[in-house]
């Protein structure tokens, strides 16, 4: 069991390093690398405990209670943003997304207590009794913090499944299939973790439960997940490279010509106003093969077809709202600008503008009033 866990940890470190290396270091590769790294550190922590390295060496004892090898709170956000990066072409993390990782402080609290113990014990400022209290408190935190950790990962899994549903029609088919398998794997793991967590969190039964089954029911699946995630991550990376090579079959001049035709079809011909516009009708209008349009949009412009078209529709909606064209409702304006679904319009507008259409209109109205007063 220990060998499996150790090999899983070592394999995870290698895979993480490989995913983070290379010129094609995409967002989803980075997120997967950090996800695998966190799992690998947890596996390494269990291995060190099982061979009783902290009990054999004072140095490793202090390292074990100070260095945060278990960082479970970032797992949920990493899962969520990894799935989103698969589903949304050109996805990038923004500064505001950092708030999702602030709960990592919960993982650091036991290590802070351990640091207080080490500094106090080495300087002689704490007694043996106080030292025992701190070690016990640290262990209690590690035990009961698993409950919010499990809740956090489960909540982000739920939000990730919702993202898959929202972007199903827009996402790359290969990425969509992998995202569903990825979330299914972690959903199964959450069920396994819960079955282990319930008896573990019962104070009167916790020590006996660990004595009987230890942490193997949780960490053996994690070790295998490292291999599974790594293999699929590399397959995805390889296929992306192959597609990029296909996209690079077009010369720079050809790419520029295709981009120019696409921009003319939107900015001059205003095809986006047609609610029935699809890729086939764009092919008919421009005379550009569908594969060429898709390659240039996805790999050169960094947008899906729907994102490319909706960007112009949202721009048109904003212009009409700024001009005070309120003879129609916001939904009516959206339909005139090419949207054929209010839900799609609301979602696309908020994703592009960072606020709802009503919030944007209120902001424009207030700005107009201030300008009029001046």
C-alpha positions as CSV (number, residue, x, y, z in Angstrom):
1,X,0.0,0.0,0.0
2,X,2.8,2.4,1.0
3,X,4.7,1.7,-2.2
4,X,1.6,2.4,-4.4
5,X,1.1,5.7,-2.5
6,X,4.8,6.7,-2.9
7,X,4.9,5.8,-6.6
8,X,1.8,7.9,-7.1
9,X,3.4,10.8,-5.4
10,X,6.6,10.6,-7.4
11,X,4.7,10.2,-10.6
12,X,2.6,13.2,-9.7
13,X,5.7,15.4,-9.2
14,X,7.1,14.4,-12.6
15,X,3.7,14.9,-14.4
16,X,3.3,18.3,-12.8
17,X,6.7,19.4,-13.8
18,X,6.2,18.2,-17.4
19,X,2.8,19.9,-17.7
20,X,4.3,23.2,-16.4
21,X,7.1,23.0,-18.9
22,X,7.1,23.8,-22.6
23,X,6.1,26.7,-24.8
24,X,2.5,25.5,-25.1
25,X,1.8,26.1,-21.4
26,X,-1.9,26.6,-21.6
27,X,-4.2,27.7,-18.7
28,X,-5.8,24.3,-18.3
29,X,-2.4,22.5,-18.3
30,X,-1.2,24.8,-15.5
31,X,-4.4,24.2,-13.4
32,X,-4.2,20.4,-13.9
33,X,-0.5,20.5,-12.9
34,X,-1.2,22.3,-9.6
35,X,-4.2,19.9,-9.0
36,X,-1.9,16.9,-9.4
37,X,0.8,18.5,-7.4
38,X,-1.5,19.0,-4.4
39,X,-2.7,15.4,-4.5
40,X,0.9,14.2,-4.8
41,X,2.0,16.2,-1.7
42,X,-0.9,14.7,0.3
43,X,0.2,11.2,-0.8
44,X,3.8,12.0,0.2
45,X,2.6,13.2,3.6
46,X,0.8,9.9,4.3
47,X,3.8,7.9,3.1
48,X,6.2,9.8,5.5
49,X,3.8,9.2,8.4
50,X,3.4,5.4,7.5
51,X,7.2,4.8,7.6
52,X,7.3,6.8,10.8
53,X,9.9,9.2,9.6
54,X,8.8,12.0,12.0
55,X,9.2,9.5,14.9
56,X,12.7,8.6,13.8
57,X,14.1,12.1,13.4
58,X,13.6,15.3,15.3
59,X,14.2,17.2,12.1
60,X,11.5,15.4,10.2
61,X,9.1,15.7,13.2
62,X,9.4,19.5,13.1
63,X,9.2,19.6,9.3
64,X,6.0,17.4,9.5
65,X,4.2,19.7,11.8
66,X,5.3,23.0,10.1
67,X,5.4,22.4,6.4
68,X,1.9,22.3,4.8
69,X,1.9,19.1,2.8
70,X,-1.9,18.8,2.9
71,X,-3.6,21.7,1.1
72,X,-7.2,20.5,0.4
73,X,-9.0,23.8,0.3
74,X,-7.6,24.8,-3.1
75,X,-8.8,21.5,-4.7
76,X,-12.3,22.7,-5.3
77,X,-11.4,26.0,-7.0
78,X,-8.8,24.3,-9.1
79,X,-11.3,21.7,-10.3
80,X,-13.8,24.5,-11.1
81,X,-11.4,26.7,-13.0
82,X,-9.9,23.7,-14.8
83,X,-13.3,22.6,-16.1
84,X,-14.1,26.2,-17.1
85,X,-10.8,26.5,-19.0
86,X,-11.7,23.4,-20.9
87,X,-15.2,24.6,-21.8
88,X,-14.4,28.3,-22.6
89,X,-11.9,29.0,-25.4
90,X,-9.4,31.6,-24.5
91,X,-10.3,31.5,-20.8
92,X,-8.0,33.4,-18.5
93,X,-8.1,33.8,-14.7
94,X,-8.7,37.3,-13.4
95,X,-7.4,38.9,-10.2
96,X,-10.9,38.7,-8.7
97,X,-10.7,34.9,-9.0
98,X,-8.0,34.8,-6.3
99,X,-10.7,35.1,-3.6
100,X,-11.6,31.5,-4.3
101,X,-8.2,30.4,-2.9
102,X,-8.3,32.5,0.3
103,X,-9.8,29.6,2.3
104,X,-6.4,27.9,2.0
105,X,-5.8,29.7,5.3
106,X,-7.8,26.9,6.9
107,X,-5.2,24.4,5.8
108,X,-2.5,26.6,7.2
109,X,-3.9,27.0,10.8
110,X,-2.6,23.6,12.0
111,X,0.8,24.4,10.6
112,X,0.8,27.8,12.3
113,X,0.1,26.0,15.6
114,X,2.9,23.6,14.8
115,X,5.3,26.6,14.1
116,X,4.3,28.1,17.5
117,X,5.1,24.8,19.2
118,X,8.5,24.4,17.4
119,X,9.6,28.0,18.2
120,X,8.3,27.9,21.8
121,X,9.8,24.5,22.5
122,X,13.3,25.3,21.0
123,X,13.4,28.6,22.9
124,X,12.1,27.1,26.2
125,X,9.2,29.5,26.3
126,X,6.6,26.8,26.6
127,X,6.3,23.9,29.1
128,X,5.9,20.3,28.3
129,X,2.2,20.5,29.2
130,X,1.7,23.5,26.9
131,X,3.5,21.7,24.2
132,X,1.3,18.6,24.5
133,X,-1.7,20.9,24.4
134,X,-0.5,22.5,21.1
135,X,0.2,19.2,19.5
136,X,-3.2,17.9,20.5
137,X,-4.9,21.1,19.2
138,X,-3.1,20.8,15.9
139,X,-4.2,17.2,15.5
140,X,-7.8,18.1,16.4
141,X,-7.8,20.9,13.7
142,X,-6.4,18.4,11.1
143,X,-9.2,16.0,12.0
144,X,-12.2,18.4,12.0
145,X,-11.1,20.6,9.2
146,X,-11.7,17.7,6.9
147,X,-15.4,18.5,7.1
148,X,-15.2,22.0,5.5
149,X,-12.6,20.6,3.1
150,X,-15.1,17.9,1.9
151,X,-17.9,20.5,1.7
152,X,-15.7,22.9,-0.3
153,X,-14.7,20.3,-2.9
154,X,-18.3,19.1,-3.2
155,X,-19.7,22.6,-3.7
156,X,-17.2,23.4,-6.4
157,X,-17.9,20.1,-8.1
158,X,-21.6,21.1,-8.2
159,X,-20.7,24.5,-9.7
160,X,-18.4,22.7,-12.2
161,X,-21.2,20.4,-13.4
162,X,-23.4,23.5,-13.9
163,X,-20.6,25.1,-16.0
164,X,-20.6,21.9,-18.2
165,X,-24.3,22.2,-18.7
166,X,-24.1,25.9,-19.6
167,X,-21.3,25.6,-22.1
168,X,-22.3,22.2,-23.6
169,X,-23.3,23.6,-26.9
170,X,-20.3,25.8,-27.2
171,X,-17.4,23.7,-26.0
172,X,-15.0,21.6,-28.0
173,X,-16.4,18.0,-28.2
174,X,-13.1,16.5,-27.1
175,X,-12.8,18.8,-24.1
176,X,-16.5,18.3,-23.2
177,X,-16.1,14.5,-23.1
178,X,-13.0,14.8,-20.9
179,X,-14.6,17.4,-18.6
180,X,-17.5,15.0,-17.9
181,X,-15.1,12.0,-17.2
182,X,-13.0,14.3,-15.0
183,X,-15.9,15.4,-12.9
184,X,-17.4,11.9,-12.7
185,X,-14.0,10.7,-11.3
186,X,-13.9,13.3,-8.6
187,X,-17.6,12.8,-7.8
188,X,-16.9,9.1,-7.2
189,X,-13.9,10.1,-5.0
190,X,-16.1,12.4,-3.0
191,X,-18.4,9.6,-2.2
192,X,-15.5,7.4,-1.1
193,X,-14.1,10.3,1.0
194,X,-17.5,10.8,2.7
195,X,-17.8,7.1,3.6
196,X,-14.4,7.4,5.3
197,X,-15.1,10.8,6.8
198,X,-18.3,10.0,8.7
199,X,-16.7,7.5,11.2
200,X,-13.4,9.5,11.2
201,X,-15.2,12.6,12.4
202,X,-16.9,10.8,15.3
203,X,-14.6,11.6,18.4
204,X,-15.3,8.3,20.2
205,X,-14.6,6.2,17.1
206,X,-12.0,8.2,15.2
207,X,-8.8,6.5,16.6
208,X,-10.3,3.0,16.3
209,X,-11.4,3.7,12.7
210,X,-7.9,4.8,11.7
211,X,-6.4,1.8,13.4
212,X,-8.7,-0.5,11.4
213,X,-8.5,0.9,7.9
214,X,-6.0,3.8,8.2
215,X,-6.2,6.4,5.3
216,X,-5.7,3.8,2.6
217,X,-9.4,3.9,1.4
218,X,-8.9,7.5,0.5
219,X,-5.2,7.7,-0.6
220,X,-5.1,4.6,-2.8
221,X,-7.8,6.0,-5.1
222,X,-5.9,9.4,-5.0
223,X,-2.7,7.7,-6.1
224,X,-4.4,6.0,-9.1
225,X,-6.1,9.4,-9.9
226,X,-2.7,10.9,-10.3
227,X,-1.9,8.4,-13.1
228,X,-5.4,8.8,-14.6
229,X,-5.2,12.6,-14.6
230,X,-1.7,12.7,-15.9
231,X,-2.3,10.4,-18.8
232,X,-5.4,12.2,-19.9
233,X,-3.7,15.6,-19.4
234,X,-0.9,14.5,-21.8
235,X,-3.4,13.1,-24.3
236,X,-5.3,16.4,-24.3
237,X,-2.0,18.3,-24.7
238,X,-0.9,16.0,-27.6
239,X,-4.2,16.4,-29.5
240,X,-4.1,20.2,-29.0
241,X,-0.6,20.3,-30.5
242,X,-1.8,18.3,-33.4
243,X,-4.7,20.7,-34.0
244,X,-2.3,23.7,-33.7
245,X,-0.1,22.1,-36.4
246,X,-3.2,21.8,-38.6
247,X,-4.1,25.4,-37.9
248,X,-0.6,26.4,-38.8
249,X,-1.0,24.9,-42.2
250,X,-2.4,28.3,-43.2
251,X,0.2,30.9,-44.1
252,X,0.1,34.3,-42.3
253,X,-1.3,35.9,-45.4
254,X,-4.1,33.3,-45.6
255,X,-4.9,33.8,-42.0
256,X,-5.1,37.6,-42.4
257,X,-7.3,37.2,-45.4
258,X,-9.7,34.9,-43.5
259,X,-9.7,37.3,-40.5
260,X,-10.4,40.2,-42.8
261,X,-13.4,38.5,-44.4
262,X,-14.8,37.5,-41.0
263,X,-14.5,41.0,-39.7
264,X,-16.1,42.5,-42.8
265,X,-19.0,40.1,-42.5
266,X,-19.6,41.3,-39.0
267,X,-18.6,45.0,-39.1
268,X,-19.8,46.0,-42.5
269,X,-22.4,43.3,-43.5
270,X,-23.6,43.0,-39.9
271,X,-24.5,39.4,-40.2
272,X,-24.7,39.2,-36.4
273,X,-28.1,40.8,-36.6
274,X,-29.5,37.6,-38.1
275,X,-30.8,35.5,-35.2
276,X,-30.5,32.4,-37.4
277,X,-26.8,33.0,-38.2
278,X,-24.8,29.8,-37.9
279,X,-21.4,28.5,-39.1
280,X,-22.9,27.1,-42.3
281,X,-24.5,30.4,-43.3
282,X,-21.2,32.2,-42.6
283,X,-19.5,29.7,-44.9
284,X,-22.0,30.5,-47.6
285,X,-21.6,34.3,-47.2
286,X,-17.8,34.4,-47.1
287,X,-16.9,31.4,-49.3
288,X,-14.4,30.3,-46.6
289,X,-14.4,26.5,-45.8
290,X,-15.8,25.7,-42.4
291,X,-12.6,24.1,-41.2
292,X,-10.6,27.2,-42.0
293,X,-13.1,29.4,-40.2
294,X,-13.0,27.2,-37.1
295,X,-9.2,27.0,-37.1
296,X,-8.7,30.7,-37.4
297,X,-11.4,31.5,-34.8
298,X,-10.2,28.9,-32.2
299,X,-6.5,29.0,-32.6
300,X,-5.7,32.5,-34.0
301,X,-8.5,34.7,-32.6
302,X,-9.1,32.6,-29.5
303,X,-12.9,32.5,-29.6
304,X,-15.6,30.0,-30.5
305,X,-18.1,30.9,-33.3
306,X,-20.8,31.8,-30.8
307,X,-18.4,34.0,-28.7
308,X,-17.2,35.8,-31.9
309,X,-20.7,36.6,-33.0
310,X,-22.2,37.4,-29.6
311,X,-19.3,39.9,-29.0
312,X,-20.7,42.0,-31.9
313,X,-24.3,41.6,-30.7
314,X,-23.5,42.7,-27.2
315,X,-21.5,45.7,-28.6
316,X,-24.7,46.6,-30.6
317,X,-26.9,46.3,-27.5
318,X,-24.5,48.6,-25.5
319,X,-24.5,51.2,-28.3
320,X,-28.3,51.3,-28.4
321,X,-28.6,51.5,-24.6
322,X,-26.0,54.3,-24.5
323,X,-28.1,56.2,-27.2
324,X,-31.2,55.9,-25.0
325,X,-33.0,53.7,-27.4
326,X,-35.6,52.5,-24.9
327,X,-38.7,52.4,-27.0
328,X,-38.2,48.7,-26.5
329,X,-37.4,46.7,-23.4
330,X,-33.8,45.5,-22.9
331,X,-35.0,42.0,-24.1
332,X,-36.6,43.6,-27.2
333,X,-33.3,45.4,-28.0
334,X,-31.4,42.1,-27.6
335,X,-33.7,40.3,-30.0
336,X,-33.3,43.1,-32.6
337,X,-29.5,42.7,-32.2
338,X,-29.6,39.0,-33.1
339,X,-30.2,37.1,-29.9
340,X,-33.0,34.6,-30.1
341,X,-33.0,33.7,-26.4
342,X,-33.2,36.0,-23.4
343,X,-31.3,33.5,-21.2
344,X,-28.5,33.3,-23.7
345,X,-28.4,37.1,-23.9
346,X,-28.3,37.5,-20.1
347,X,-25.5,34.9,-19.8
348,X,-23.4,36.2,-22.7
349,X,-23.8,39.9,-21.6
350,X,-22.7,39.2,-18.0
351,X,-19.8,37.1,-19.2
352,X,-18.6,39.8,-21.5
353,X,-19.4,42.9,-19.5
354,X,-19.0,41.6,-15.9
355,X,-22.5,42.8,-15.0
356,X,-26.1,42.2,-16.0
357,X,-27.8,44.3,-18.7
358,X,-30.0,46.0,-16.1
359,X,-26.9,47.0,-14.1
360,X,-25.2,48.3,-17.2
361,X,-28.3,50.4,-18.2
362,X,-28.5,51.8,-14.7
363,X,-24.8,52.7,-14.8
364,X,-25.2,54.4,-18.2
365,X,-28.3,56.3,-17.0
366,X,-26.6,57.6,-13.9
367,X,-23.6,58.7,-16.0
368,X,-25.9,60.6,-18.4
369,X,-27.6,62.4,-15.5
370,X,-24.3,63.5,-14.0
371,X,-23.2,64.8,-17.4
372,X,-26.4,66.7,-17.8
373,X,-26.0,68.3,-14.4
374,X,-22.4,69.4,-15.3
